[in-house]
Amino acid sequence: MQRQEGLHELLACAGLAVVGDVHPGSLFPPEAGRRIAQGIAAPDGATRQALDAAWWRRLCTADGEFLVAVLGHRIGGNDSRWTRVRHAGSGVPDLTADPGFVALSLDGQVLLAEVPGADGPRTTALDRLPERLEESAAAAGRETDAERAAVWATVPGRHGRPQHWAEGIGVNPAAPDELLIQLLDVDADLLHGCDRPAVVDAVLAHPDPRVRSRPADTLRPELTTDQWARLIRAEPSPNRRVLWAERACTRGAELPDDLYDDLLTGPSRTQAAELPGLPAQHLPGLAADTDPRMRAAACARWEDLPAPLREQLLTDTDHPVRTAALLAHHTRVPMPREVFAALPHPRRALERCRLAPELEADLAGCEDTEVRRTLAANPRLSAHGVAALAQDPRADIRSAVALRPDLTEEQRAAVRHDFDPALMSSTLPWVEDLHGDAGAMRRLAASSHPLVRRSVARARHLPQDVVTLLARDEDQVVRLFLAESCEDAPADMLLEVWRWWDGSFSHPDRPRSHPNFPRTGLLHYITDPSGRMRRLALDDPESTPADVARLTRDPEAEVRRRAAEDPRLSPADAVRLLNDPDAHVRGTAVRNPQLPARVLAGLLHDRDTARAAVANPAIPLPVLHRILTMAAAAVAAPR
């Protein structure tokens, strides 16, 4: 709000009355106007010595109205917009190159600008703007090999955007492994998610433990068991060694026994004793350890302990150890009322213990809502307790019962539960554990509960009859999860999901990237009323560069963006799309390798585009190395 008030005050001082804010919509965007004013992808002859009254008369409507954007106020980013103003005077508005401005006529034909430059203020005046931009794009697209080489010989030059380059170079698909490995010494964060084997090995072998820990911190990329072991062994912090071991177990890695030996004798041995992947051979040592915390940890693996050790722990001299053993013991043996009453924290028994019948009945009917809610999720609740809580007056408690794994589907259907299909949902762990059981998947795929069916749909592979059933499910999210996770999802359903879903953070570009997604017969969608379907036309192997050119002028931004990423895009269209009203289209065009070198070099030095431009695979490798050298020096310099 303060920035808006400051802008309005600045415009008022320039003799302009604010009419209102205008989002670009289909208009020429302020960001592109500023870039042209600074000489990047600008038409020839755009720069003039002065913006006289004649130019301002051509800019304004009969009422003196035009659009303006002031540097530092809504140019670039998510807040890019024009301000519609009215100039009542007959002279020149008092707008200057400090801080700088871009002005556009309401019909989009005239552009005036004055911005700071290295050699003083730069003024720009253009009429017939759309026509001039088309001519400029066509001329830029005729760049010769010699012109290209001459441009790249001067990049990066003495002045650049090294910090922006450092942030973007790691995602350049043309950057070789050795360059990305050099980037590790600049800033390891810049390689987030890089899964190239040579780069991952270099990360794990890096002398800086903060660099080595990046894959474990982000859980991307996926590490092999050997890589996890190397990471853990090299970690100097005892606590983080155990943390990485825990994450490795969570990700399914089977760590070597000798690594557990090291962890159990280290400074963080008590945390290591609680690792879920700890081999059973270590449990007797834990149960006999002099540290009571180690003995208590052994109780978590009660079923893996020999009977004599269990009896020993039940009579341990340490009260917390005896309590842990008692809770573990009563996962098999019903807990009587007097034992429950003596527990310092009875909630743990409510969550996990088998209870004596009369005690369970009293608790299931007690007035304490939290007790009943906790009991409803206890996996060892008896059939009588389940039946009682299935009739509970509270919907949230009945809903918890409805998701129990020990119900038949007929019993589940009989429970009156609440379920909001619009809320985010997670896969039920007990269903996930059954993903490899074809019979269980058939039974659960017919469940009355949407969350059960959604959890089935998350299986990587399913029997064909289950896939067919879920592909017709009335719950849209079931079909979505099937499209995202199941490799057996059918092509027709994937196409149907595509009409309303474009990928999530966890499953980017699904369903379009699914191996079963149709790849042929898509070209006829180029005339489809839906822009989402027109996007698919260029995926058809029979599509042509002419089809790409056609979609660069589509009325919908998402279609133009798809054309902007196509490698068959013409250089002229790539330049033209830099001026697209939509920021995503412009950002995609910046990364297209068809951009002429002269234009791309300018984008590398522009504050709003440098980070994306350095990821363009058309930049020659020697230039990338020079850019990285400058970026490394800038990052290393004291601030």
N, C-alpha and C positions, 0 to 999 in steps of 0.2 A: 504494500500500500504506500509506503514511504517513497519507493522508487517511482510509482505512478504519479504521486503528488509532485515529485521533483521534476518528472518529465513534463507534466502539465504547466508547471511554473516556468520551465525553460522555454516551452513553446509560446507561452503568453508573452515572455520577454522578447521573443522574436516577432511579435506582432501577429500571432496565429491564435485563433479560437478553436478549442477542441470540440469536435462534433461527436466523436466516439471511437471506440476500438474496433478494428477490423481484422479478423483472422484471415490468413492468405486464401483459404478455400481454393478456388481455381485461379487466383491471381498470381502474378509474378512475386516470389517471396523476398522479403527484405534481405535475408542472408545472401541470396544470389546477387541482389543489387549492390550490396557492400563489396562482394568479391569482384564484381565487374569494375566497380569504382576504384578498386585497388589494382586493376590491371590484369586480373586472372581470368582467362577465357573471355576477354573483352573484345567487342567488335573493333575493327580498325577505325581510327579517326574518332574515337569516343572522347578523348581528352581535349578540353578546350581551356583557354586562358581565363575566361570569366563567364559567370552565369548572369547574363544581363536580363533586363526587364522583358525583352522579347521572349526569351526562353520561359520565363515564369508565366507569361500570358498563355503560351502554348500548353503549359502544364496544367493550369487551373481551368475549372469549369466556368461557365458564365457567372456562377455565384461565388467564384474564388476558391472552390474546394479542391483538395488533392489529398494524397496519402503521403505520410512521412514516417520514417523510422530514424531514431537518433542513436548513434553508436553508444553502447553501454546501457541502452534501454531496449530490451526485447529484440535484439538482433541475434539470431542463432539460438540453438537449444529448444527446449519445450515451450518457451515463452515468446517465440517469434511471432510478431504481429505488426500490422500497420496501425497508425493513428490517423484517423480522418480529421482534417483541419480545414478552417476557412480563413483565407487571407482577404481582409477587407480593403487593403490599400492598393494603390496602383503601381507601387515600386517593387523593390526586392525584399523579401522577408529577411530578417536579420539572423539567418542561419549560417554557421561558419564551420570550418574544419576542426574546431575545438568545441565539442568532442567529435564532430563529424555527423553527417546526415546523408540519407538517401530519400529521394522523393519520387513518387510515381503518380501519373495522371490516373483518374478514375477509370478510364477506358484501357489502361495498360499500355498506351502507345508511347508515352514520353517518360524518360527517366533522367532525373537530375541528381547529382551527388557532389559532395565535397568532403573528402576524408584526409586524414593526416598521411603523409608519405615520407620516405627517407630524404627526399630533396625538397620538402615543403608540402603545402596542401596540394592535393590532386583534385581537379574538377572534371566532372563527366557530364556530358549532355548528349542524349540520344533521342531521336524521334523514330517513328516506325519500329519500335523496339522489337516486337515479335519477328518482323521480317529481317531486321538486322541481326538478331540472334541466330536465326536459321542460316543466314549467309555466313556468319562467323563460324558456326558449327561445321558447315560443309567445308569451309576453307581449312579449318583446323584438322579435319579428317583426311586431308590430302598431304599430310606430312610425309616427307621422304626419309629414307634410311639415313642419309647424310645429315638431315636436320635433326633427326632423332639422336644420332650419335653426338652431335654438337651440343644438344641440350644436356644429355647425361654427363658429358665431360665437365660441366660446370656445377653439378650437384654433389654435395649440398651447399657449397659456397661458404662464405664466412659467417653469414647470418642464417639462422634457421630456427627450428622448433625442436631442439634436442630432447627436451623432457617429453613432449608429445610423441616423438619418434620412439623413444625408449618404451613408452607404454603400448605402442602398436606394432612394433616390428616382430614381436613374438608370435603373432597370429598370421604372419605372411606365409601363405602356403608354399611359396617358392623359396623360402629361406631354408638353406641346407642345415643338417644336424649340427655341423661344426659352428655355424653362426649362432644357432640357438644355445649351444653349450657356452659360447662366449658371453651370451646374454645373462647367464647365471651369475657372473661376476658383477653385472650391472645391477640387477634386481631380480631375484628368483621369483617374486610375485608375478612378474610379467609372463611367466610360462605356465600359468594356472591351467591345469587340465591337459597339458601336452602329453601325449601317450606314445611318442616315438621311442622305440626301445633304446637306441643309443643315447637319447637325451635323458631318459629315465635312469639309465645306468650311470650317466654322468652326475645326475642329481644325487643319487645314492652314494656316490664316491666323493662328493664334494667335501672339502675340508671344513666348511662352515656348517655346524649342526643345524642352524636355522634353515639353511638351504636343503639339507638332507631331509628335514622333517616335513617339507612341503607336501609330498604325496600323501603322507599319513594325516596331515592336518586337514586336507581337502577331500580325502578318499577318492581323488582323481589324479592320475589314472588308476586303474585297477592294478595292484601289485601281485606278483606271483608269491608263493610261499617262500621261495629262496630270497626274493627281494625284501619281503617283510623281515626275514631272519637277519639279513645283512643290515637293514635299517635299525633294528632293535639292538644288535650287537654294537653298532657304532655310536649309539646315542649315549652321550655322557651323563645325562640326567637320569638318576635311578627311577624317579617318579614317572618320567616320560617313557622310559623303557617299558614299564609295566602298562602304561596307557597305550603305547603302540601295540604291545602284545594283545591287549584286550580288543583293540580295533581289528587286529589281524584275525583273531578268533571269530569276531563278529562277521568278518568278510569271508569266512570259510577256510582260512589258511590253517594247515596242520603243522604247527611249529615243531622243530626237533626237540627230543627229550633233553639233550644237554643244555639247550637254551633255557628250559624250565629250571634245570639244576642251578644255572647261574642266577636266574631271577629269584629263586627261593633262598639263596644264600646272600643276596645283596641287601643294601640298606632299605629297600622297599619290599622286603619279603612278605610283610603282612598283606599288602595289596596284591602281591603275586599269588598268594595262597587262595585268593578269590577268583582267579582267572577261570572262565568257563571251560577252557580247553585243557585244563591241567590233567595230565594222564593219571589214571587210577593208581599207578605204582607209587606215586608220591604221597598218597593219602595216609598210609600208616605212619609215615614220618611226621605229618602234620598233627595227627591225633595224639602223638606222644611228645610233641614239642613242649619245651619249657615255657614258651610264650602262650598265654591263654588265648590271645587273638588268633594264633595259628590253629589251636585246637577248636575254637569256635568256627573257623572257616571250614574245617574238615566236616563239620556237621551238615553243611550245605550239600554234601555228597553222601548222604546217609545210606542210600541203597548200595553204594559201592564199598562201604566199610564192612569188614568182617564182624560177625556178631560179638566176639569178645571186645573189640574196640568200641562198639556201640554201647555195651554195658559199662565200659570204663568211662566213657564220656557222660553217661547219665548220672554217674556218681562223682563227677569231677569236683575238685575242691573249689573251683572258681564258679561263682553264681551265674555270670553271663554265659559261661560254657555250658553249664547244666541246663540253663533255659533254652539255649540254641539246640542242645541235644533233645530236650523234652519236646520242643516244637517239631523237630524232625521225626522223633519217635511216633508222635501222634498223627503223622501223615498216613500211618498204616494202622495204628491201634487207636480206637475211639478214645477221645479225651473225656474223662469224667468231670462232673460239675466242680468238685473240690479243687482239681488241678487248674481248671479254667479260672476259678475265682482267685487263686493264688498268683496268677500271672501278673507281673508288673505292667505289661503292655498287652492286653488281651486282643487288640486289633490283629496282631500277627496270627493268632490262632483262628480268628474269624476268616482271615484271608486264605489260609492254607491247610488247616488241620481237619481231620475227621473227628466229629464230635459225637458224644454219646447221644442216643436217640432222644431222651427226655430233655437234655440240655439243648439240642438242636431245635426241638419243637418250641421250647420256650423262647429261644432267641429269634426264631422265624416269626413269632407272634408278638414280640415285644414292641413297646411304643417308640423305641429309639430308631428313627428312620435310618441313621447312618449305620447302625448295626445290621439292619435288614439289607441295606444296599451293599454293604461289604460282603455279607453272607451270600448274596445272590450270585456273586462271581467266584465263590469258593469252588474249586474243581472237585473237591471231595464231599460236597453236599450230597446227602442221601436223596433217593427218589421221593421220599415223603417231604423232605425239606424243599426240594425243587417244586413239587406240586403245590405246596403251601404258598411259596413266594410267587408262583405263577398267577395266583389270585390276589396278590397284594393290592391294596387300594391305590398305591402310588404307581403312576405310569412308568417312571424312570426305573423302578425296581423290576417291574414286569418286563421292561425292555431289556434289562441286563440278563434276566432269565432267558429271554427269547434267543439270545446269542450263545447260549451254553453249548458246548460240543457234545454233551451226553444226551441231548434230546433227539428223539426221532423227528423226522420232518412232519409227521402228523401231529406230534406234541407241539412242535414249534408253531405250526399253523394255528393251534388252538390258543396260544398265548396272545392276549390283547396288548399289543405293544405300540409305542410311538416311534416313528422313523421319519425324519425330514430328508427327503431325497435330494434337496438342494444343498445340504451341508457336505463339506469335504469328508471323505471316508477313507479309512485305512484298511489294509488287508487283515482279516482275522488271522492271528498266528496259527490257530489250530487247523484252519482250512489250508493255510499255506503248507503246513506239515504234511497234508494229505495230497498235495499236488501230484505226486507220482502214483497215486492209487486210483486206477481207472474206475473201479466200482464206486469208490467214495465220490469221485467227481460226478459220476452219473446221478447218484442220489442227491448230492448237494446242488447240482445245477437245476434241479426241479424244486428247490426250496421256495417256500412262500416269502422268505425274508430277502429283500433286495441286497443287503450287505453280505449275506452268505453267497448269493449268486455273483456279486461283484468280486468277492474274494476268489471264487472259482475261476472267473474270467482272467485273473492275474497269472494263471499258470502258463508256463512257457509252451507246453504242449498239452493237448487235450484230445480224447477220442473224437472221431469225426461226428458221431451223433451228438456229443455234448456241444461241439462247436456249432453245429447246425441249430441246436436248441437256443444257445445263448445269442447267436447272431440274429434271432428273431425276438429277443427279450423285450418286453414292454418298457423296461427301465433303460433309458438312454445311456446311463453311466455304465451299465453292464456291457453294452456294445462298445462304448469308448474304451473300457479297460481291456476288452478282448482285442480291439484294434491296436492298442498300445503294447500289450504284453504277449499275446499268444501268437506264435509263429504259424499256426494253422488257420488263422482268421481268413474267411473267404473274401474274394476280390469284390463281390457286389456289396457286401457289408462295409468294406473299407471305403469304397467309393461313396456310400451313403453317409458314413461318419465324416468324410472329408467335407461334405456340404455344410457342416456346422462346427467343425473342429480343426484347428490349425497347428496343433502340437502344444505340449506343456513343457515346463522347465525340466521335469524328470524324463520326459519322452519327446524331445524336440523333433519336429517335422513328422511325427506319426499322426495320421496313418500314411501320409504320402511316401515315407521312406520304408514302409513295410515291404518285405520281399514279395508278398502276394498282391501288392497294389498294381492295378492294371497299367501297363506301359504302352500298349498299342490301342488304336481306335479312339484316341483322345482328341485328335485334331478337329473332329466335328464340333467339339465344345467351344471352338473359337467364336461362334456366333450365339452361344448360350446366354440367356438373360442374366444369369448369375455370374458375377465377376469371379467368384471362387472357382467356378467350373472353367471359365475362360483361361484362368491361370494354368490349367492342366494341359492346354493345347500344345504348349511348347515342349512338354515332356514326350510327346509323340515322336518317334524316330522319323516320321515322314514330314514333320514340320520343317520349314525352310527359313533362311534369313529374312525373307519377305514377311513371313508370319511374325517374326520377332519385331520387325519394323512397324508392322501394323499395331501390335500391342503396346508399343511405346507411346502410342497416342490414345490408348484406351481411357474412357472417362473415369475408371476406378483406379485408385492409387495402388491397391494390392496387385492388380494386373500389370501396371507399369513397372512396379518393383520387380515382378518376376521377369519381365523383359530386360530390366536393367542389370540383372545378374547373369543373363545368358551370354555365353562366350561368342555367340554369333552376332551380337550387337554390333552395328556399324560404328566406327569412330565418331562420325557426325552425330548419331543418335546418342552416343555416350556423353558427348559434350552437351547436347541439348538437354538431356535429363539432369544435368547438374543444376539446371534452373527450374526443376519441377516444383510445383507448389508443396508437395509432400516431402517432409524431412527424411523419411525412410527411403523414398525413391532416390533422393539426392545422395544419401549416404551409401546406398548400394551402387549407384553409378560411379562414385569416387573409387570404388574397389574393382571396377571392371577393367580387365587388362587391355581393352580396346581403346582406352583413353589415349590421345596423342601425348607424346612425351612433354611437349611444351606446356600443355594444360596440366598434366599430372605433376610436373615439377613446381608449377605455381601452387597447386593444392597442397604440396608438401610443406610449403612455407606459409600457409594460411592457418590462423589459429583454430578455426572451427573444423578444418578438414585434415590437418596434419596427421592426427592419430589414425584416421581411417585410410588416408592416402598411402601411408608407409606400409600398409598391409596389401597394397596392390601387387599382384604377382608379376606385372610387367616391368617392375624396377629391376635393372640388371644387377647381377650378384656383386660386381665390384662397387657399385653405388651403394648397395645395402651395407657392405663392409665399411665404406666411408661414413655412412650415416650412423652406423653403430659406434664407430670410433668417436664421433662428435657427441653422440648421446651418452656414451660411457664417461667422457670427460666432463660433461655437464652434470651428470649425477654425482660424480666423485668430487666436484668442486664444492668448497665450503659455502654455506648459504648465510 
